[in-house]
Amino acid sequence: MAGRLGASPAHSLKLLPLVLSLAVSATVLDLVRRRRLREEFSWMWILGGAAALVLGLWERARMGLAGWLGTDGEGAVLTLAVLFLALICLDISTRVSRLANQQKNLAQGLARLEKRLSDVEGAEATDAD
């Protein structure tokens, strides 16, 4: 009787990846539209959502990935998810490092320009006297 009232657990588990991947894709597109996420980063999240959709709905792909990784089906998805997030962290870390170096170089250049300006202003002040 309880099975008639709602979707079966197996059906719900197949529906979950579809709903989640569509939610991730819609969120990413909205963030890009509102300029809160740059387009160059959005492809990673769209790709992750698509992979989650494929692996969630297509058992044969999940089992193939599991065989390739040498794990069970759920372990393959978890391994892939951790790998995906590690790659995103690595990408973001390299971008942050590059920006930190650029900021340091800009601050040093600004300090040199301020020093030159103060030297020029000091020289003009002594010439005026």
Salt bridges, closest charged atoms under 4 A:
ASP30 OD1 - ARG33 NH2 2.66
ASP30 OD2 - ARG34 NE 2.97
GLU40 OE1 - ARG38 NH2 2.53
GLU40 OE2 - ARG95 NH1 2.52
ASP91 OD2 - ARG95 NE 2.97
ASP119 OD1 - LYS115 NZ 2.92
